[in-house]
């Protein structure tokens, strides 16, 4: 499986490259990054002391000439540019980028008519199993329990709440037969009055080098239940992305997520 990586010189890009090079079924054939980054022109494996023959470039044609797949954990604007190039050429995409607005999500869905893609705010296997647990819990704790989602990430993360936290909220709201947009409370300050029991609260913490922690609190009278997932390394995202690559091998088009990849989705 021939894979290119977007954001190749970043923290996640390097983790993806390391995972691809260590995997017996995958081949690194392209490394894409922004114009002006210091690593342009370097071998993509230089940070590991390896020579891959793949140079980091800002040219789509060069980075994607041999690619069957592009793994993209960058920013929304860059991901959409990559998708516009890949979709008409049938290059499949694994998108871990977060922070898309509704119009951008609609553009991704439209592009999936031309190429197969997996879009997931978190590629971790553990996080996606946690999503299934949250779906089950919400159906039992929907009445009489206040729901709060607390997430923590490193100081460099630019969006809040995290895409994973929002997905958790969407899973819970869907299990309750409601729309997250009508339930979500993203900030509290001053005299807010009593808590509305029909809401889902979000809290975002930013600091240090926290890879990603998420906790959903179901707080009732006399008890509280906490379902948590904590990431200690980005390697779990990289391994999940490679599982997504394998899932897409026989797909020509369509939009999927990690629930599909891990066969966790309930049959209709």
C-alpha positions as CSV (number, residue, x, y, z in Angstrom):
1,X,0.0,0.0,0.0
2,X,1.6,3.2,-1.2
3,X,1.1,6.1,1.3
4,X,1.9,9.8,1.3
5,X,1.8,11.9,4.5
6,X,0.7,15.5,4.8
7,X,2.4,17.7,7.4
8,X,5.4,15.4,7.2
9,X,7.7,17.4,9.4
10,X,5.2,17.9,12.2
11,X,4.8,15.9,15.4
12,X,2.0,13.7,14.0
13,X,3.5,13.6,10.5
14,X,6.7,12.1,11.9
15,X,4.8,9.6,14.0
16,X,2.9,8.5,10.9
17,X,6.1,8.1,8.9
18,X,7.7,6.0,11.6
19,X,4.7,3.8,11.7
20,X,4.6,3.4,7.9
21,X,8.3,2.5,7.8
22,X,7.8,-0.1,10.5
23,X,4.8,-1.7,8.9
24,X,5.5,-4.6,6.6
25,X,2.5,-3.9,4.3
26,X,2.9,-0.2,3.7
27,X,5.4,1.9,1.7
28,X,6.1,5.6,2.1
29,X,6.0,7.2,-1.3
30,X,5.4,10.9,-0.6
31,X,5.9,13.5,2.1
32,X,4.0,16.8,1.8
33,X,4.4,20.0,3.8
34,X,4.0,23.7,3.7
35,X,6.2,26.0,1.7
36,X,8.8,27.5,3.8
37,X,9.1,24.8,6.5
38,X,12.8,24.1,7.4
39,X,12.6,20.4,6.5
40,X,11.7,21.0,2.8
41,X,14.1,19.0,0.7
42,X,15.2,16.7,3.5
43,X,14.7,12.9,3.4
44,X,11.4,12.1,5.2
45,X,13.2,9.6,7.4
46,X,16.1,11.8,8.4
47,X,14.7,12.4,11.9
48,X,15.0,8.6,12.4
49,X,18.5,8.5,10.9
50,X,17.0,6.6,7.9
51,X,17.3,7.1,4.2
52,X,13.9,6.5,2.5
53,X,14.6,8.2,-0.8
54,X,11.4,10.3,-0.3
55,X,12.0,14.0,0.0
56,X,9.7,16.4,1.9
57,X,8.1,18.7,-0.7
58,X,5.4,21.4,-1.0
59,X,4.5,20.2,-4.5
60,X,1.4,18.1,-4.7
61,X,2.5,16.5,-8.0
62,X,5.7,15.3,-6.6
63,X,4.4,14.1,-3.2
64,X,1.4,12.3,-4.6
65,X,2.7,11.0,-7.9
66,X,2.8,7.4,-6.7
67,X,0.4,7.6,-3.8
68,X,-2.7,5.4,-3.4
69,X,-3.5,7.0,0.0
70,X,-2.8,10.3,1.7
71,X,-2.9,10.5,5.5
72,X,-3.7,14.0,6.6
73,X,-3.6,15.3,10.2
74,X,-3.1,19.0,9.3
75,X,-5.5,22.0,9.3
76,X,-8.9,22.4,7.6
77,X,-7.8,24.8,4.9
78,X,-4.8,22.6,3.9
79,X,-6.8,19.3,4.1
80,X,-9.5,20.7,1.8
81,X,-6.8,21.7,-0.8
82,X,-5.3,18.2,-0.6
83,X,-8.8,16.7,-1.0
84,X,-9.5,18.8,-4.1
85,X,-6.3,17.4,-5.6
86,X,-6.8,13.8,-4.5
87,X,-10.5,13.2,-5.1
88,X,-10.6,13.5,-8.9
89,X,-7.5,11.4,-9.1
90,X,-8.9,8.6,-6.9
91,X,-6.3,9.0,-4.2
92,X,-7.9,7.7,-1.0
93,X,-7.7,9.9,2.1
94,X,-7.5,9.2,5.8
95,X,-8.4,12.6,7.5
96,X,-7.6,13.1,11.1
97,X,-7.8,16.9,10.9
98,X,-10.2,18.6,13.3
99,X,-12.0,22.0,13.3
100,X,-14.0,21.7,10.2
101,X,-17.1,24.0,10.0
102,X,-20.4,22.6,8.6
103,X,-19.7,23.9,5.0
104,X,-16.3,22.2,5.0
105,X,-17.8,19.0,6.3
106,X,-20.3,19.1,3.4
107,X,-17.4,19.6,0.9
108,X,-15.7,16.5,2.3
109,X,-18.9,14.5,1.9
110,X,-19.3,15.7,-1.7
111,X,-15.7,14.7,-2.5
112,X,-16.4,11.2,-1.2
113,X,-18.4,10.6,-4.3
114,X,-15.1,10.5,-6.2
115,X,-12.7,8.9,-3.8
116,X,-13.0,6.7,-0.7
117,X,-12.1,8.5,2.6
118,X,-12.1,7.9,6.3
119,X,-12.9,11.1,8.3
120,X,-12.4,10.8,12.1
121,X,-11.4,13.4,14.7
122,X,-9.6,10.7,16.6
123,X,-8.1,7.6,15.0
124,X,-7.3,5.9,18.3
125,X,-8.8,2.4,18.6
126,X,-9.3,3.0,22.3
127,X,-11.2,6.3,21.8
128,X,-13.5,4.7,19.3
129,X,-14.3,1.8,21.6
130,X,-15.0,4.5,24.2
131,X,-17.5,6.1,21.8
132,X,-19.4,2.9,21.8
133,X,-19.4,2.7,25.6
134,X,-20.7,6.3,25.7
135,X,-23.5,5.4,23.4
136,X,-24.5,2.6,25.7
137,X,-24.2,4.7,28.9
138,X,-26.2,7.6,27.5
139,X,-29.2,5.4,26.9
140,X,-29.2,4.4,30.6
141,X,-28.1,7.8,32.1
142,X,-30.2,10.1,29.9
143,X,-32.6,11.0,32.7
144,X,-31.6,12.2,36.1
145,X,-27.9,12.6,35.3
146,X,-26.0,15.7,34.3
147,X,-23.5,15.2,31.5
148,X,-20.2,17.0,31.3
149,X,-17.3,16.5,28.9
150,X,-13.8,17.5,30.0
151,X,-10.9,17.4,27.6
152,X,-7.2,18.4,27.9
153,X,-4.6,18.9,25.2
154,X,-1.1,20.4,24.7
155,X,-0.5,24.1,24.5
156,X,-0.2,24.1,20.7
157,X,-3.7,22.8,19.9
158,X,-5.6,25.6,18.1
159,X,-9.2,24.5,18.3
160,X,-11.5,24.0,21.3
161,X,-13.4,21.9,22.2
162,X,-11.4,19.1,20.6
163,X,-12.9,17.3,17.7
164,X,-12.9,14.1,19.9
165,X,-14.9,15.9,22.6
166,X,-17.4,17.2,20.1
167,X,-17.8,13.7,18.6
168,X,-18.4,12.4,22.1
169,X,-21.1,15.0,22.5
170,X,-22.6,14.0,19.2
171,X,-22.7,10.3,20.1
172,X,-24.4,11.0,23.4
173,X,-26.9,13.4,21.9
174,X,-27.7,10.9,19.1
175,X,-28.3,8.2,21.7
176,X,-30.7,10.5,23.4
177,X,-32.5,11.3,20.2
178,X,-31.5,14.9,20.3
179,X,-29.3,17.4,18.4
180,X,-26.0,18.5,20.0
181,X,-26.4,22.0,18.7
182,X,-29.5,22.4,20.9
183,X,-27.8,20.9,24.0
184,X,-24.2,22.1,24.1
185,X,-22.9,24.6,26.6
186,X,-19.4,25.7,25.8
187,X,-18.7,28.4,28.4
188,X,-19.9,29.4,31.9
189,X,-19.0,32.6,33.6
190,X,-20.6,34.8,36.2
191,X,-24.1,34.1,37.6
192,X,-25.3,31.4,35.3
193,X,-28.2,30.2,37.4
194,X,-29.0,26.5,38.1
195,X,-27.7,24.0,35.6
196,X,-30.2,23.0,32.8
197,X,-30.4,19.2,33.1
198,X,-31.1,18.9,29.3
199,X,-27.6,20.3,28.4
200,X,-24.2,18.8,27.8
201,X,-21.4,20.9,29.2
202,X,-17.9,21.2,27.7
203,X,-14.7,22.2,29.4
204,X,-11.3,22.5,27.6
205,X,-7.9,22.5,29.2
206,X,-4.7,23.6,27.3
207,X,-1.2,23.1,28.7
208,X,2.2,21.6,28.4
209,X,2.6,18.5,26.3
210,X,-0.7,16.7,27.1
211,X,-1.3,14.4,24.1
212,X,-5.1,14.1,24.7
213,X,-7.3,13.3,27.7
214,X,-11.1,13.0,27.6
215,X,-13.5,12.3,30.4
216,X,-17.3,12.2,30.2
217,X,-19.0,12.6,33.5
218,X,-22.6,11.4,34.2
219,X,-23.4,13.0,37.5
220,X,-26.6,11.8,39.3
221,X,-27.9,12.1,42.8
222,X,-25.9,9.9,45.0
223,X,-23.5,8.6,42.3
224,X,-21.4,9.7,39.4
225,X,-20.0,7.7,36.5
226,X,-16.8,8.7,34.7
227,X,-15.8,7.2,31.4
228,X,-12.2,8.3,30.5
229,X,-9.7,7.9,27.8
230,X,-6.1,9.2,28.1
231,X,-3.5,9.2,25.3
232,X,0.2,9.0,26.3
233,X,1.5,8.9,22.8
234,X,0.5,9.9,19.3
235,X,1.5,6.4,18.1
236,X,-2.1,5.2,18.8
237,X,-3.4,7.7,16.2
238,X,-0.8,6.5,13.7
239,X,-1.7,2.8,14.2
240,X,-5.4,3.7,13.9
241,X,-4.7,5.5,10.6
242,X,-3.0,2.5,9.2
243,X,-6.0,0.4,10.1
244,X,-8.1,2.9,8.2
245,X,-5.8,2.5,5.2
246,X,-6.4,-1.3,5.2
247,X,-10.1,-0.7,5.5
248,X,-10.1,1.5,2.4
249,X,-8.1,-1.0,0.2
250,X,-11.2,-2.4,-1.5
251,X,-13.3,0.8,-1.4
252,X,-13.6,3.0,-4.5
253,X,-15.6,5.8,-3.0
254,X,-17.7,6.7,0.0
255,X,-17.2,8.4,3.4
256,X,-16.4,6.3,6.4
257,X,-15.3,6.8,10.0
258,X,-13.5,4.7,12.6
259,X,-16.7,3.1,13.8
260,X,-16.8,1.6,10.2
261,X,-13.1,0.7,10.3
262,X,-13.5,-1.1,13.6
263,X,-16.9,-2.7,12.8
264,X,-18.5,-1.0,15.8
265,X,-21.4,0.5,14.0
266,X,-24.8,-1.1,14.7
267,X,-26.5,-2.5,11.6
268,X,-29.4,-0.4,10.3
